[in-house]
């Protein structure tokens, strides 16, 4: 199932990057997910130059897409809009692998609940799960 998820994510990125920027700019982009989308949740606790689930120091797709629209994909744990966390499962704990720092990854359902609990949704934003 994991290869299928990776293929779908890759296809989404390719389509999003191939399309010209929308004439109506998004007001923001919010992300929920796992390591494929995480833009640095664990950076503060890892050695400098690491902390992305990619070939560091290259960006993950969420950062590339946000940049395309003049927005940021900073981790929500650091005040941003990217709630994705490497190792996150859909609903359960522990994260994968079951060792620091990913063992405590916030499940995707909890990421969404945390975000929606903050108040009304931005109707002009792009949301990615």
N, CA, C and O atoms as a printed pandas DataFrame, in Angstrom:
     atom_number atom_name residue_name chain_id  residue_number  x_coord  y_coord  z_coord
0              1         N          UNK        A               1    0.816   -1.188    0.000
1              2        CA          UNK        A               1    0.000    0.000    0.000
2              3         C          UNK        A               1    0.864    1.259    0.000
3              4         O          UNK        A               1    0.479    2.272   -0.583
4              5         N          UNK        A               2    2.023    1.204    0.645
5              6        CA          UNK        A               2    2.900    2.363    0.716
6              7         C          UNK        A               2    3.370    2.833   -0.662
7              8         O          UNK        A               2    3.375    4.040   -0.907
8              9         N          UNK        A               3    3.773    1.917   -1.594
9             10        CA          UNK        A               3    4.182    2.364   -2.923
10            11         C          UNK        A               3    3.042    3.081   -3.657
11            12         O          UNK        A               3    3.281    4.042   -4.389
12            13         N          UNK        A               4    1.809    2.615   -3.462
13            14        CA          UNK        A               4    0.674    3.266   -4.103
14            15         C          UNK        A               4    0.526    4.692   -3.589
15            16         O          UNK        A               4    0.304    5.614   -4.374
16            17         N          UNK        A               5    0.646    4.881   -2.274
17            18        CA          UNK        A               5    0.528    6.207   -1.677
18            19         C          UNK        A               5    1.624    7.120   -2.209
19            20         O          UNK        A               5    1.365    8.282   -2.522
20            21         N          UNK        A               6    2.840    6.609   -2.314
21            22        CA          UNK        A               6    3.953    7.401   -2.828
22            23         C          UNK        A               6    3.705    7.776   -4.284
23            24         O          UNK        A               6    4.002    8.898   -4.694
24            25         N          UNK        A               7    3.168    6.853   -5.061
25            26        CA          UNK        A               7    2.875    7.131   -6.471
26            27         C          UNK        A               7    1.806    8.192   -6.612
27            28         O          UNK        A               7    1.921    9.080   -7.457
28            29         N          UNK        A               8    0.761    8.113   -5.792
29            30        CA          UNK        A               8   -0.296    9.119   -5.836
30            31         C          UNK        A               8    0.233   10.487   -5.446
31            32         O          UNK        A               8   -0.110   11.490   -6.073
32            33         N          UNK        A               9    1.065   10.535   -4.416
33            34        CA          UNK        A               9    1.646   11.810   -3.990
34            35         C          UNK        A               9    2.514   12.388   -5.100
35            36         O          UNK        A               9    2.455   13.586   -5.376
36            37         N          UNK        A              10    3.311   11.551   -5.731
37            38        CA          UNK        A              10    4.178   12.007   -6.816
38            39         C          UNK        A              10    3.350   12.536   -7.983
39            40         O          UNK        A              10    3.684   13.566   -8.570
40            41         N          UNK        A              11    2.274   11.834   -8.316
41            42        CA          UNK        A              11    1.416   12.275   -9.415
42            43         C          UNK        A              11    0.758   13.612   -9.094
43            44         O          UNK        A              11    0.627   14.463   -9.974
44            45         N          UNK        A              12    0.348   13.802   -7.857
45            46        CA          UNK        A              12   -0.259   15.063   -7.441
46            47         C          UNK        A              12    0.731   16.204   -7.587
47            48         O          UNK        A              12    0.385   17.276   -8.084
48            49         N          UNK        A              13    1.959   15.974   -7.157
49            50        CA          UNK        A              13    2.995   17.002   -7.251
50            51         C          UNK        A              13    3.270   17.348   -8.704
51            52         O          UNK        A              13    3.365   18.526   -9.049
52            53         N          UNK        A              14    3.399   16.345   -9.559
53            54        CA          UNK        A              14    3.680   16.584  -10.969
54            55         C          UNK        A              14    2.569   17.410  -11.595
55            56         O          UNK        A              14    2.842   18.367  -12.320
56            57         N          UNK        A              15    1.322   17.051  -11.326
57            58        CA          UNK        A              15    0.193   17.801  -11.885
58            59         C          UNK        A              15    0.154   19.230  -11.365
59            60         O          UNK        A              15   -0.096   20.168  -12.122
60            61         N          UNK        A              16    0.401   19.391  -10.076
61            62        CA          UNK        A              16    0.359   20.735   -9.480
62            63         C          UNK        A              16    1.466   21.615  -10.035
63            64         O          UNK        A              16    1.250   22.800  -10.290
64            65         N          UNK        A              17    2.640   21.052  -10.224
65            66        CA          UNK        A              17    3.770   21.845  -10.711
66            67         C          UNK        A              17    3.694   22.086  -12.215
67            68         O          UNK        A              17    4.233   23.076  -12.711
68            69         N          UNK        A              18    3.033   21.195  -12.941
69            70        CA          UNK        A              18    2.915   21.359  -14.385
70            71         C          UNK        A              18    1.879   22.413  -14.746
71            72         O          UNK        A              18    1.983   23.073  -15.780
72            73         N          UNK        A              19    0.886   22.563  -13.891
73            74        CA          UNK        A              19   -0.175   23.529  -14.165
74            75         C          UNK        A              19    0.338   24.944  -13.923
75            76         O          UNK        A              19    1.136   25.165  -13.012
76            77         N          UNK        A              20   -0.108   25.892  -14.719
77            78        CA          UNK        A              20    0.297   27.272  -14.470
78            79         C          UNK        A              20   -0.322   27.754  -13.154
79            80         O          UNK        A              20   -1.366   27.245  -12.746
80            81         N          UNK        A              21    0.300   28.719  -12.491
81            82        CA          UNK        A              21   -0.291   29.234  -11.262
82            83         C          UNK        A              21   -1.720   29.716  -11.511
83            84         O          UNK        A              21   -2.027   30.290  -12.556
84            85         N          UNK        A              22   -2.570   29.472  -10.543
85            86        CA          UNK        A              22   -3.974   29.870  -10.671
86            87         C          UNK        A              22   -4.077   31.377  -10.781
87            88         O          UNK        A              22   -3.284   32.107  -10.188
88            89         N          UNK        A              23   -5.062   31.842  -11.548
89            90        CA          UNK        A              23   -5.231   33.288  -11.681
90            91         C          UNK        A              23   -5.708   33.886  -10.362
91            92         O          UNK        A              23   -5.377   35.026  -10.037
92            93         N          UNK        A              24   -6.478   33.124   -9.612
93            94        CA          UNK        A              24   -6.897   33.570   -8.284
94            95         C          UNK        A              24   -5.923   32.951   -7.287
95            96         O          UNK        A              24   -5.938   31.736   -7.086
96            97         N          UNK        A              25   -5.097   33.749   -6.676
97            98        CA          UNK        A              25   -4.066   33.269   -5.754
98            99         C          UNK        A              25   -4.698   32.631   -4.525
99           100         O          UNK        A              25   -5.704   33.126   -4.016
100          101         N          UNK        A              26   -4.114   31.535   -4.043
101          102        CA          UNK        A              26   -4.545   30.949   -2.783
102          103         C          UNK        A              26   -4.144   31.888   -1.656
103          104         O          UNK        A              26   -3.097   32.533   -1.716
104          105         N          UNK        A              27   -4.974   31.962   -0.638
105          106        CA          UNK        A              27   -4.635   32.798    0.515
106          107         C          UNK        A              27   -3.634   32.103    1.424
107          108         O          UNK        A              27   -2.919   32.766    2.175
108          109         N          UNK        A              28   -3.572   30.771    1.367
109          110        CA          UNK        A              28   -2.654   29.996    2.181
110          111         C          UNK        A              28   -2.702   28.540    1.722
111          112         O          UNK        A              28   -3.559   28.165    0.922
112          113         N          UNK        A              29   -1.783   27.726    2.227
113          114        CA          UNK        A              29   -1.804   26.288    1.974
114          115         C          UNK        A              29   -1.599   25.590    3.307
115          116         O          UNK        A              29   -0.695   25.937    4.067
116          117         N          UNK        A              30   -2.445   24.601    3.587
117          118        CA          UNK        A              30   -2.350   23.819    4.817
118          119         C          UNK        A              30   -2.117   22.358    4.444
119          120         O          UNK        A              30   -2.779   21.817    3.559
120          121         N          UNK        A              31   -1.170   21.733    5.130
121          122        CA          UNK        A              31   -0.788   20.356    4.827
122          123         C          UNK        A              31   -1.014   19.455    6.032
123          124         O          UNK        A              31   -0.834   19.866    7.178
124          125         N          UNK        A              32   -1.417   18.206    5.747
125          126        CA          UNK        A              32   -1.587   17.172    6.765
126          127         C          UNK        A              32   -1.024   15.890    6.161
127          128         O          UNK        A              32   -1.273   15.598    4.992
128          129         N          UNK        A              33   -0.271   15.125    6.943
129          130        CA          UNK        A              33    0.282   13.899    6.377
130          131         C          UNK        A              33    1.451   13.352    7.152
131          132         O          UNK        A              33    1.573   13.544    8.362
132          133         N          UNK        A              34    2.329   12.649    6.409
133          134        CA          UNK        A              34    3.474   11.968    7.013
134          135         C          UNK        A              34    4.775   12.527    6.438
135          136         O          UNK        A              34    4.838   13.688    6.033
136          137         N          UNK        A              35    5.803   11.694    6.407
137          138        CA          UNK        A              35    7.133   12.142    5.993
138          139         C          UNK        A              35    7.187   12.672    4.563
139          140         O          UNK        A              35    8.050   13.491    4.249
140          141         N          UNK        A              36    6.291   12.226    3.697
141          142        CA          UNK        A              36    6.310   12.698    2.314
142          143         C          UNK        A              36    6.010   14.194    2.228
143          144         O          UNK        A              36    6.385   14.846    1.253
144          145         N          UNK        A              37    5.341   14.738    3.234
145          146        CA          UNK        A              37    4.910   16.127    3.221
146          147         C          UNK        A              37    5.591   16.973    4.294
147          148         O          UNK        A              37    5.648   18.197    4.171
148          149         N          UNK        A              38    6.103   16.342    5.336
149          150        CA          UNK        A              38    6.732   17.035    6.470
150          151         C          UNK        A              38    7.863   17.943    6.000
151          152         O          UNK        A              38    8.785   17.497    5.317
152          153         N          UNK        A              39    7.786   19.220    6.371
153          154        CA          UNK        A              39    8.798   20.183    5.940
154          155         C          UNK        A              39    9.771   20.565    7.051
155          156         O          UNK        A              39   10.400   21.621    6.984
156          157         N          UNK        A              40    9.899   19.727    8.062
157          158        CA          UNK        A              40   10.919   19.990    9.076
158          159         C          UNK        A              40   10.454   19.982   10.512
159          160         O          UNK        A              40   11.024   20.692   11.341
160          161         N          UNK        A              41    9.440   19.205   10.837
161          162        CA          UNK        A              41    8.941   19.132   12.207
162          163         C          UNK        A              41   10.049   18.838   13.202
163          164         O          UNK        A              41   10.074   19.412   14.291
164          165         N          UNK        A              42   10.970   17.944   12.837
165          166        CA          UNK        A              42   12.002   17.492   13.777
166          167         C          UNK        A              42   13.318   18.263   13.660
167          168         O          UNK        A              42   14.269   17.955   14.379
168          169         N          UNK        A              43   13.391   19.249   12.778
169          170        CA          UNK        A              43   14.633   20.002   12.589
170          171         C          UNK        A              43   15.224   20.539   13.895
171          172         O          UNK        A              43   16.439   20.468   14.079
172          173         N          UNK        A              44   14.400   21.078   14.815
173          174        CA          UNK        A              44   14.974   21.638   16.040
174          175         C          UNK        A              44   15.712   20.616   16.923
175          176         O          UNK        A              44   16.539   21.004   17.748
176          177         N          UNK        A              45   15.425   19.330   16.759
177          178        CA          UNK        A              45   16.066   18.324   17.613
178          179         C          UNK        A              45   17.076   17.460   16.863
179          180         O          UNK        A              45   17.595   16.488   17.413
180          181         N          UNK        A              46   17.354   17.811   15.615
181          182        CA          UNK        A              46   18.298   17.038   14.798
182          183         C          UNK        A              46   19.506   17.897   14.428
183          184         O          UNK        A              46   19.453   19.121   14.543
184          185         N          UNK        A              47   20.593   17.265   13.985
185          186        CA          UNK        A              47   21.786   18.031   13.599
186          187         C          UNK        A              47   21.482   19.032   12.483
187          188         O          UNK        A              47   20.615   18.782   11.647
188          189         N          UNK        A              48   22.188   20.157   12.468
189          190        CA          UNK        A              48   21.990   21.160   11.405
190          191         C          UNK        A              48   22.153   20.542   10.017
191          192         O          UNK        A              48   23.002   19.677    9.801
192          193         N          UNK        A              49   21.321   21.003    9.082
193          194        CA          UNK        A              49   21.377   20.499    7.716
194          195         C          UNK        A              49   20.575   19.234    7.488
195          196         O          UNK        A              49   20.541   18.712    6.374
196          197         N          UNK        A              50   19.921   18.730    8.543
197          198        CA          UNK        A              50   19.077   17.543    8.411
198          199         C          UNK        A              50   17.667   17.901    8.878
199          200         O          UNK        A              50   17.400   19.048    9.237
200          201         N          UNK        A              51   16.776   16.929    8.873
201          202        CA          UNK        A              51   15.437   17.169    9.386
202          203         C          UNK        A              51   14.336   17.095    8.361
203          204         O          UNK        A              51   13.166   17.279    8.696
204          205         N          UNK        A              52   14.691   16.826    7.100
205          206        CA          UNK        A              52   13.692   16.624    6.062
206          207         C          UNK        A              52   13.783   15.180    5.593
207          208         O          UNK        A              52   14.864   14.591    5.588
208          209         N          UNK        A              53   12.654   14.613    5.200
209          210        CA          UNK        A              53   12.618   13.236    4.727
210          211         C          UNK        A              53   12.846   13.242    3.213
211          212         O          UNK        A              53   11.994   12.822    2.430
212          213         N          UNK        A              54   14.004   13.723    2.840
213          214        CA          UNK        A              54   14.400   13.822    1.445
214          215         C          UNK        A              54   15.917   13.777    1.402
215          216         O          UNK        A              54   16.562   13.532    2.421
216          217         N          UNK        A              55   16.480   14.008    0.244
217          218        CA          UNK        A              55   17.934   14.083    0.176
218          219         C          UNK        A              55   18.313   15.475    0.648
219          220         O          UNK        A              55   18.374   16.425   -0.133
220          221         N          UNK        A              56   18.565   15.571    1.935
221          222        CA          UNK        A              56   18.896   16.879    2.510
222          223         C          UNK        A              56   20.050   17.484    1.740
223          224         O          UNK        A              56   20.960   16.738    1.379
224          225         N          UNK        A              57   20.083   18.748    1.467
225          226        CA          UNK        A              57   19.173   19.774    1.945
226          227         C          UNK        A              57   18.037   20.096    0.976
227          228         O          UNK        A              57   17.447   21.171    1.076
228          229         N          UNK        A              58   17.715   19.205    0.049
229          230        CA          UNK        A              58   16.650   19.470   -0.912
230          231         C          UNK        A              58   15.287   19.598   -0.259
231          232         O          UNK        A              58   15.067   19.051    0.821
232          233         N          UNK        A              59   14.362   20.318   -0.902
233          234        CA          UNK        A              59   13.023   20.518   -0.340
234          235         C          UNK        A              59   12.117   19.305   -0.566
235          236         O          UNK        A              59   12.374   18.491   -1.454
236          237         N          UNK        A              60   11.071   19.191    0.230
237          238        CA          UNK        A              60   10.020   18.205   -0.007
238          239         C          UNK        A              60    8.960   18.880   -0.877
239          240         O          UNK        A              60    8.962   20.101   -1.034
240          241         N          UNK        A              61    8.064   18.084   -1.437
241          242        CA          UNK        A              61    7.101   18.613   -2.405
242          243         C          UNK        A              61    6.244   19.735   -1.837
243          244         O          UNK        A              61    5.882   20.656   -2.569
244          245         N          UNK        A              62    5.911   19.682   -0.553
245          246        CA          UNK        A              62    5.061   20.717    0.035
246          247         C          UNK        A              62    5.754   22.076   -0.016
247          248         O          UNK        A              62    5.099   23.099   -0.217
248          249         N          UNK        A              63    7.056   22.093    0.160
249          250        CA          UNK        A              63    7.805   23.342    0.080
250          251         C          UNK        A              63    7.867   23.864   -1.354
251          252         O          UNK        A              63    7.777   25.069   -1.589
252          253         N          UNK        A              64    8.021   22.953   -2.303
253          254        CA          UNK        A              64    8.074   23.335   -3.715
254          255         C          UNK        A              64    6.736   23.937   -4.144
255          256         O          UNK        A              64    6.698   24.986   -4.787
256          257         N          UNK        A              65    5.644   23.268   -3.786
257          258        CA          UNK        A              65    4.313   23.759   -4.165
258          259         C          UNK        A              65    4.023   25.105   -3.518
259          260         O          UNK        A              65    3.551   26.021   -4.192
260          261         N          UNK        A              66    4.292   25.243   -2.239
261          262        CA          UNK        A              66    4.049   26.516   -1.546
262          263         C          UNK        A              66    4.851   27.636   -2.204
263          264         O          UNK        A              66    4.332   28.731   -2.420
264          265         N          UNK        A              67    6.088   27.366   -2.514
265          266        CA          UNK        A              67    6.949   28.360   -3.151
266          267         C          UNK        A              67    6.384   28.805   -4.497
267          268         O          UNK        A              67    6.462   29.979   -4.860
268          269         N          UNK        A              68    5.816   27.854   -5.226
269          270        CA          UNK        A              68    5.237   28.163   -6.544
270          271         C          UNK        A              68    4.136   29.217   -6.439
271          272         O          UNK        A              68    3.927   29.999   -7.365
272          273         N          UNK        A              69    3.438   29.231   -5.310
273          274        CA          UNK        A              69    2.351   30.187   -5.109
274          275         C          UNK        A              69    2.743   31.338   -4.175
275          276         O          UNK        A              69    1.882   32.077   -3.700
276          277         N          UNK        A              70    4.037   31.483   -3.917
277          278        CA          UNK        A              70    4.514   32.581   -3.090
278          279         C          UNK        A              70    4.164   32.427   -1.622
279          280         O          UNK        A              70    4.059   33.415   -0.894
280          281         N          UNK        A              71    3.982   31.186   -1.186
281          282        CA          UNK        A              71    3.622   30.908    0.204
282          283         C          UNK        A              71    4.713   30.067    0.859
283          284         O          UNK        A              71    5.692   29.695    0.212
284          285         N          UNK        A              72    4.541   29.773    2.131
285          286        CA          UNK        A              72    5.507   28.954    2.866
286          287         C          UNK        A              72    4.853   27.658    3.319
287          288         O          UNK        A              72    3.629   27.558    3.404
288          289         N          UNK        A              73    5.685   26.673    3.607
289          290        CA          UNK        A              73    5.207   25.383    4.120
290          291         C          UNK        A              73    5.960   25.079    5.409
291          292         O          UNK        A              73    6.436   23.961    5.609
292          293         N          UNK        A              74    6.065   26.059    6.267
293          294        CA          UNK        A              74    6.776   25.863    7.532
294          295         C          UNK        A              74    5.996   24.920    8.439
295          296         O          UNK        A              74    4.766   24.901    8.406
296          297         N          UNK        A              75    6.716   24.125    9.261
297          298        CA          UNK        A              75    6.040   23.194   10.165
298          299         C          UNK        A              75    5.118   23.902   11.156
299          300         O          UNK        A              75    5.455   24.964   11.678
300          301         N          UNK        A              76    3.970   23.315   11.406
301          302        CA          UNK        A              76    3.015   23.880   12.360
302          303         C          UNK        A              76    3.611   23.938   13.766
303          304         O          UNK        A              76    3.255   24.813   14.555
304          305         N          UNK        A              77    4.514   23.011   14.080
305          306        CA          UNK        A              77    5.160   23.008   15.399
306          307         C          UNK        A              77    6.079   24.218   15.574
307          308         O          UNK        A              77    6.538   24.511   16.678
308          309         N          UNK        A              78    6.337   24.915   14.463
309          310        CA          UNK        A              78    7.189   26.102   14.494
310          311         C          UNK        A              78    6.417   27.321   13.994
311          312         O          UNK        A              78    7.007   28.276   13.489
312          313         N          UNK        A              79    5.089   27.279   14.140
313          314        CA          UNK        A              79    4.248   28.419   13.786
314          315         C          UNK        A              79    3.753   28.457   12.358
315          316         O          UNK        A              79    3.123   29.437   11.961
316          317         N          UNK        A              80    4.018   27.418   11.564
317          318        CA          UNK        A              80    3.620   27.402   10.162
318          319         C          UNK        A              80    2.303   26.698    9.898
319          320         O          UNK        A              80    1.496   26.483   10.803
320          321         N          UNK        A              81    2.107   26.343    8.633
321          322        CA          UNK        A              81    0.842   25.747    8.189
322          323         C          UNK        A              81    0.974   24.285    7.773
323          324         O          UNK        A              81    0.012   23.694    7.284
324          325         N          UNK        A              82    2.145   23.699    7.960
325          326        CA          UNK        A              82    2.362   22.309    7.577
326          327         C          UNK        A              82    2.281   21.432    8.834
327          328         O          UNK        A              82    3.212   21.387    9.638
328          329         N          UNK        A              83    1.152   20.742    8.982
329          330        CA          UNK        A              83    0.905   19.902   10.152
330          331         C          UNK        A              83    1.453   18.490    9.988
331          332         O          UNK        A              83    1.445   17.713   10.943
332          333         N          UNK        A              84    1.931   18.143    8.787
333          334        CA          UNK        A              84    2.452   16.802    8.516
334          335         C          UNK        A              84    3.659   16.508    9.397
335          336         O          UNK        A              84    4.484   17.381    9.665
336          337         N          UNK        A              85    3.742   15.254    9.840
337          338        CA          UNK        A              85    4.877   14.836   10.666
338          339         C          UNK        A              85    5.387   13.489   10.184
339          340         O          UNK        A              85    4.619   12.544   10.006
340          341         N          UNK        A              86    6.684   13.418    9.976
341          342        CA          UNK        A              86    7.304   12.164    9.555
342          343         C          UNK        A              86    6.994   11.056   10.535
343          344         O          UNK        A              86    7.109   11.242   11.746
344          345         N          UNK        A              87    6.603    9.906   10.023
345          346        CA          UNK        A              87    6.271    8.767   10.865
346          347         C          UNK        A              87    4.811    8.690   11.257
347          348         O          UNK        A              87    4.397    7.715   11.884
348          349         N          UNK        A              88    4.015    9.697   10.903
349          350        CA          UNK        A              88    2.608    9.722   11.300
350          351         C          UNK        A              88    1.822    8.590   10.650
351          352         O          UNK        A              88    2.019    8.256    9.481
352          353         N          UNK        A              89    0.929    8.012   11.443
353          354        CA          UNK        A              89   -0.042    7.044   10.929
354          355         C          UNK        A              89   -1.353    7.790   10.732
355          356         O          UNK        A              89   -1.443    8.979   11.036
356          357         N          UNK        A              90   -2.356    7.108   10.231
357          358        CA          UNK        A              90   -3.642    7.774   10.009
358          359         C          UNK        A              90   -4.314    8.104   11.333
359          360         O          UNK        A              90   -4.742    9.240   11.537
360          361         N          UNK        A              91   -4.416    7.120   12.250
361          362        CA          UNK        A              91   -5.100    7.382   13.517
362          363         C          UNK        A              91   -4.337    6.930   14.750
363          364         O          UNK        A              91   -4.637    7.401   15.847
364          365         N          UNK        A              92   -3.386    6.058   14.619
365          366        CA          UNK        A              92   -2.780    5.450   15.802
366          367         C          UNK        A              92   -1.376    5.884   16.129
367          368         O          UNK        A              92   -0.687    6.528   15.338
368          369         N          UNK        A              93   -0.977    5.509   17.323
369          370        CA          UNK        A              93    0.390    5.665   17.799
370          371         C          UNK        A              93    0.913    4.267   18.094
371          372         O          UNK        A              93    0.088    3.385   18.332
372          373         N          UNK        A              94    2.173    3.998   18.098
373          374        CA          UNK        A              94    3.250    4.954   17.869
374          375         C          UNK        A              94    3.445    5.217   16.385
375          376         O          UNK        A              94    2.908    4.516   15.527
376          377         N          UNK        A              95    4.235    6.256   16.111
377          378        CA          UNK        A              95    4.601    6.544   14.737
378          379         C          UNK        A              95    5.584    5.505   14.238
379          380         O          UNK        A              95    5.999    4.615   14.981
380          381         N          UNK        A              96    5.950    5.625   12.978
381          382        CA          UNK        A              96    6.851    4.664   12.343
382          383         C          UNK        A              96    8.156    5.365   11.971
383          384         O          UNK        A              96    8.105    6.395   11.299
384          385         N          UNK        A              97    9.302    4.866   12.370
385          386        CA          UNK        A              97    9.495    3.740   13.268
386          387         C          UNK        A              97    9.208    4.134   14.714
387          388         O          UNK        A              97    9.145    5.315   15.053
388          389         N          UNK        A              98    9.040    3.137   15.537
389          390        CA          UNK        A              98    8.707    3.364   16.939
390          391         C          UNK        A              98    9.974    3.696   17.733
391          392         O          UNK        A              98   10.363    2.965   18.644
392          393         N          UNK        A              99   10.601    4.805   17.369
393          394        CA          UNK        A              99   11.785    5.295   18.061
394          395         C          UNK        A              99   11.833    6.809   17.875
395          396         O          UNK        A              99   11.235    7.341   16.939
396          397         N          UNK        A             100   12.545    7.502   18.765
397          398        CA          UNK        A             100   12.593    8.968   18.662
398          399         C          UNK        A             100   13.196    9.414   17.333
399          400         O          UNK        A             100   14.110    8.747   16.849
400          401         N          UNK        A             101   12.748   10.476   16.732
401          402        CA          UNK        A             101   11.659   11.321   17.186
402          403         C          UNK        A             101   10.293   10.930   16.617
403          404         O          UNK        A             101    9.275   11.465   17.054
404          405         N          UNK        A             102   10.252    9.993   15.635
405          406        CA          UNK        A             102    9.001    9.695   14.941
406          407         C          UNK        A             102    7.991    8.887   15.752
407          408         O          UNK        A             102    6.823    8.823   15.371
408          409         N          UNK        A             103    8.398    8.276   16.844
409          410        CA          UNK        A             103    7.481    7.456   17.654
410          411         C          UNK        A             103    6.298    8.271   18.168
411          412         O          UNK        A             103    5.211    7.729   18.369
412          413         N          UNK        A             104    6.502    9.555   18.378
413          414        CA          UNK        A             104    5.437   10.408   18.916
414          415         C          UNK        A             104    4.769   11.263   17.844
415          416         O          UNK        A             104    4.095   12.243   18.164
416          417         N          UNK        A             105    4.951   10.900   16.570
417          418        CA          UNK        A             105    4.352   11.666   15.476
418          419         C          UNK        A             105    2.838   11.745   15.650
419          420         O          UNK        A             105    2.178   10.738   15.905
420          421         N          UNK        A             106    2.309   12.930   15.511
421          422        CA          UNK        A             106    0.871   13.163   15.654
422          423         C          UNK        A             106    0.142   12.503   14.484
423          424         O          UNK        A             106    0.422   12.832   13.331
424          425         N          UNK        A             107   -0.795   11.570   14.752
425          426        CA          UNK        A             107   -1.536   10.924   13.662
426          427         C          UNK        A             107   -2.264   11.953   12.789
427          428         O          UNK        A             107   -2.618   13.035   13.256
428          429         N          UNK        A             108   -2.479   11.608   11.534
429          430        CA          UNK        A             108   -3.097   12.542   10.585
430          431         C          UNK        A             108   -4.474   13.004   11.063
431          432         O          UNK        A             108   -4.801   14.184   10.939
432          433         N          UNK        A             109   -5.278   12.100   11.604
433          434        CA          UNK        A             109   -6.597   12.498   12.111
434          435         C          UNK        A             109   -6.457   13.537   13.222
435          436         O          UNK        A             109   -7.262   14.464   13.313
436          437         N          UNK        A             110   -5.448   13.385   14.056
437          438        CA          UNK        A             110   -5.211   14.357   15.138
438          439         C          UNK        A             110   -4.673   15.672   14.584
439          440         O          UNK        A             110   -4.975   16.735   15.128
440          441         N          UNK        A             111   -3.879   15.620   13.508
441          442        CA          UNK        A             111   -3.393   16.849   12.867
442          443         C          UNK        A             111   -4.579   17.684   12.379
443          444         O          UNK        A             111   -4.641   18.893   12.603
444          445         N          UNK        A             112   -5.514   17.013   11.710
445          446        CA          UNK        A             112   -6.690   17.701   11.178
446          447         C          UNK        A             112   -7.546   18.243   12.326
447          448         O          UNK        A             112   -8.025   19.374   12.258
448          449         N          UNK        A             113   -7.740   17.443   13.377
449          450        CA          UNK        A             113   -8.543   17.881   14.527
450          451         C          UNK        A             113   -7.906   19.087   15.205
451          452         O          UNK        A             113   -8.610   20.018   15.596
452          453         N          UNK        A             114   -6.597   19.083   15.348
453          454        CA          UNK        A             114   -5.891   20.219   15.947
454          455         C          UNK        A             114   -6.124   21.480   15.127
455          456         O          UNK        A             114   -6.406   22.546   15.675
456          457         N          UNK        A             115   -6.004   21.351   13.824
457          458        CA          UNK        A             115   -6.189   22.493   12.935
458          459         C          UNK        A             115   -7.637   23.009   12.960
459          460         O          UNK        A             115   -7.865   24.207   13.127
460          461         N          UNK        A             116   -8.599   22.115   12.797
461          462        CA          UNK        A             116  -10.001   22.543   12.735
462          463         C          UNK        A             116  -10.491   23.079   14.077
463          464         O          UNK        A             116  -11.445   23.856   14.122
464          465         N          UNK        A             117   -9.851   22.672   15.163
465          466        CA          UNK        A             117  -10.214   23.181   16.475
466          467         C          UNK        A             117   -9.808   24.624   16.702
467          468         O          UNK        A             117  -10.214   25.232   17.693
468          469         N          UNK        A             118   -9.026   25.171   15.814
469          470        CA          UNK        A             118   -8.548   26.556   15.957
470          471         C          UNK        A             118   -9.557   27.598   15.499
471          472         O          UNK        A             118   -9.381   28.788   15.761
472          473         N          UNK        A             119  -10.607   27.165   14.820
473          474        CA          UNK        A             119  -11.604   28.135   14.383
474          475         C          UNK        A             119  -12.001   27.935   12.945
475          476         O          UNK        A             119  -11.729   26.886   12.362
476          477         N          UNK        A             120  -12.650   28.942   12.358
477          478        CA          UNK        A             120  -13.159   28.816   10.987
478          479         C          UNK        A             120  -12.039   28.544    9.989
479          480         O          UNK        A             120  -10.908   29.004   10.150
480          481         N          UNK        A             121  -12.389   27.782    8.954
481          482        CA          UNK        A             121  -11.426   27.476    7.901
482          483         C          UNK        A             121  -11.319   28.632    6.924
483          484         O          UNK        A             121  -12.279   29.374    6.714
484          485         N          UNK        A             122  -10.157   28.777    6.336
485          486        CA          UNK        A             122   -9.895   29.791    5.323
486          487         C          UNK        A             122  -10.445   29.271    3.998
487          488         O          UNK        A             122   -9.912   28.306    3.449
488          489         N          UNK        A             123  -11.492   29.886    3.480
489          490        CA          UNK        A             123  -12.135   29.398    2.271
490          491         C          UNK        A             123  -11.307   29.641    1.014
491          492         O          UNK        A             123  -11.594   29.058   -0.031
492          493         N          UNK        A             124  -10.299   30.481    1.095
493          494        CA          UNK        A             124   -9.454   30.753   -0.065
494          495         C          UNK        A             124   -8.169   29.943   -0.052
495          496         O          UNK        A             124   -7.315   30.125   -0.920
496          497         N          UNK        A             125   -8.024   29.061    0.911
497          498        CA          UNK        A             125   -6.795   28.287    1.044
498          499         C          UNK        A             125   -6.869   26.959    0.303
499          500         O          UNK        A             125   -7.952   26.471   -0.020
500          501         N          UNK        A             126   -5.705   26.387    0.042
501          502        CA          UNK        A             126   -5.579   25.055   -0.522
502          503         C          UNK        A             126   -5.272   24.118    0.640
503          504         O          UNK        A             126   -4.420   24.425    1.474
504          505         N          UNK        A             127   -5.960   22.974    0.702
505          506        CA          UNK        A             127   -5.757   21.989    1.777
506          507         C          UNK        A             127   -5.261   20.691    1.168
507          508         O          UNK        A             127   -5.788   20.229    0.156
508          509         N          UNK        A             128   -4.246   20.104    1.788
509          510        CA          UNK        A             128   -3.665   18.866    1.283
510          511         C          UNK        A             128   -3.615   17.815    2.393
511          512         O          UNK        A             128   -3.109   18.068    3.486
512          513         N          UNK        A             129   -4.153   16.627    2.085
513          514        CA          UNK        A             129   -4.067   15.500    3.011
514          515         C          UNK        A             129   -3.365   14.387    2.277
515          516         O          UNK        A             129   -3.161   13.310    2.838
